[in-house]
């Protein structure tokens, strides 16, 4: 059975009317959840989960200002606290999913669709990058992250797959 994403406006209305969220909070969460109501509720009810999700998006933005050595060091710090095996793979897949969302936002900004970006809460940090990348560079960035995802799903060491992905960002 396929479930399609719920309209952002419906998620927003639910968060405001039923859950009592502030309008600005509901706007950010409805964008971030990408039509997944259960995820939107989790963001609302668990501020630590919400903030952690945004922090992972910010890590991707920091990579763009870092050299290769700093990127590798950051990945090592991320995996210092993560467990190995399946838990490490899940964490790496989660990171890549979030980072693909940020890269998707770059692509949407490049195409003039500011109203569709996922990371509305990070909009001020994302917008300066709006014209920094060409369309082909953005597609290459997303493809590199997809490759990392495939490698992790193919049982490649998650840390190595992430390092490979961030080495080829730009």
Helices and strands as residue ranges (DSSP letters): H 8-17, H 23-32, H 37-45, H 47-63, H 68-81, H 85-110, G 114-116, G 120-122, H 123-127, H 135-153, H 158-167
